[in-house]
Amino acid sequence: MKQQDPFDWTDDEARHRARAGLVRTLRPRPAEQDLLDLASNDYLGLARHPEVTGAAADAALRWGAGATGSRLVTGSTTLHAELERELAEFCGFESALVLSSGYAANLAALTALTARDGLLLSDAGNHASIVDGCRLSRAETVVVPHAAPDAVAKTLAPHPGRRTLVVSDAVFSVDGDAAPLTELAAVCRAHGAALLADDAHGLGVLGEGGRGTLAAAGLAGAAGVVATLTLSKSLGSQGGAILGPARVIDHLVNAARTFIFDTGLAPAAVGGALAALRLLRREPARADRAREVAGELHRRLTGAGLTAVRPDAAVVSVRAPSPEAAVRWAADCRTAGLAVGCFRPPSVPDGVSRIRLTARADLTERQIGAAVRTVVAAAPEPDQ
Ligand SMILES: Cc1ncc(COP(=O)(O)O)c(C=O)c1O
């Protein structure tokens, strides 16, 4: 009898993926390419800014290529402390903790700020890292309808006195719509729940000078409010952070497993993020420009008959009729010299496939025009 390989099941799964048009492949990326890039999350065009790359290189030369261990074991550099202080101050929170990614930041907050007998409410459109954080949390998790503070209030009402955390993307990564944070915060306050907002897509884009969605809503530093961030989008680097009251950050240092048992963020990433943050402080118009470009992309794409959600930040999401059509659309754009993102299930909880354009503050008028022309020319027929 033929010996079975214990991973034979992966062939079955690959066949299912192929039939559903959901195969993902890694494409080689050269250091320099001619593509117009509207697929990356480099909203402010800082990932290759000489001040940012120079600071990253200097940090590696001074502190080493890696952090060499958990910051609780090998010590915490002054560079990490500077970034935490400046991030907290910029975004309007008392304190900050930097972790190795935005993903790790969400896992940290969702596991360490919930209790086994507690309650966790998560918006149906939340990012995968929040979904995974909810799975790791021991609290009872309830997925609430997208952007529906009334549904949150109704779910909270029967649980007075229970330790509760409500979690939402501040700007949703798939459609680029902003959460109703003001209403959510009011509901949380009324029911004694804490609010965690993931501002991965708001930092550097929303709020005065890019201070983020929470600052824009007047919620930065408010009691009961915590934020997570990524350093890998508008700050062009890598890493994540949690912002909140000092006592919450102290608790995370002692209880968050993705902080305690994870190697600290690499010095180059810390140095790069710090330089980008200082640059943003100096050039706040970058944030306004990213929003302006997003609005312009949306206006022209919908003007050409495409269906796109009005962007609240810099994510412009355009609907595709099927996963296969989305893949073909993105591929045709690429052939024509434009990189766009392609979102299909399971990355999209509502099962609707999309291509996604990210507005960048450094796009020229000519590039915006070229991008729109390419997307429109490559668009599938509606019933495809
Ligand atoms: C809303 C949201 N949260 C968290 C993350 C994860 O951040 P990172 O890439 O730093 O792990 C992302 C990134 O894709 C995101 O879009």
Ligand as a Chemical Component Dictionary entry (heavy atoms), coordinates in Angstrom:
data_LIG
# 
_chem_comp.id                   LIG 
_chem_comp.type                 NON-POLYMER 
_chem_comp.pdbx_formal_charge   0 
_chem_comp.three_letter_code    LIG 
# 
loop_
_chem_comp_atom.comp_id 
_chem_comp_atom.atom_id 
_chem_comp_atom.alt_atom_id 
_chem_comp_atom.type_symbol 
_chem_comp_atom.charge 
_chem_comp_atom.model_Cartn_x 
_chem_comp_atom.model_Cartn_y 
_chem_comp_atom.model_Cartn_z 
_chem_comp_atom.pdbx_ordinal 
LIG C1 C1 C 0 -6.115 47.715 10.572 1  
LIG C2 C2 C 0 -4.783 47.032 10.678 2  
LIG N1 N1 N 0 -4.353 46.645 11.886 3  
LIG C3 C3 C 0 -3.170 46.034 12.047 4  
LIG C4 C4 C 0 -2.357 45.751 10.968 5  
LIG C5 C5 C 0 -1.086 45.009 11.180 6  
LIG O1 O1 O 0 0.007  45.871 11.234 7  
LIG P1 P1 P 0 1.463  45.321 10.940 8  
LIG O2 O2 O 0 1.576  45.175 9.466  9  
LIG O3 O3 O 0 2.373  46.339 11.519 10 
LIG O4 O4 O 0 1.588  44.006 11.627 11 
LIG C6 C6 C 0 -2.753 46.163 9.701  12 
LIG C7 C7 C 0 -1.834 45.932 8.563  13 
LIG O5 O5 O 0 -2.089 45.403 7.560  14 
LIG C8 C8 C 0 -4.008 46.794 9.541  15 
LIG O6 O6 O 0 -4.444 47.158 8.328  16 
# 
loop_
_chem_comp_bond.comp_id 
_chem_comp_bond.atom_id_1 
_chem_comp_bond.atom_id_2 
_chem_comp_bond.value_order 
_chem_comp_bond.pdbx_ordinal 
LIG C1 C2 SING 1  
LIG C2 N1 SING 2  
LIG C2 C8 DOUB 3  
LIG N1 C3 DOUB 4  
LIG C3 C4 SING 5  
LIG C4 C5 SING 6  
LIG C4 C6 DOUB 7  
LIG C5 O1 SING 8  
LIG O1 P1 SING 9  
LIG P1 O2 DOUB 10 
LIG P1 O3 SING 11 
LIG P1 O4 SING 12 
LIG C6 C7 SING 13 
LIG C6 C8 SING 14 
LIG C7 O5 DOUB 15 
LIG C8 O6 SING 16 
# 
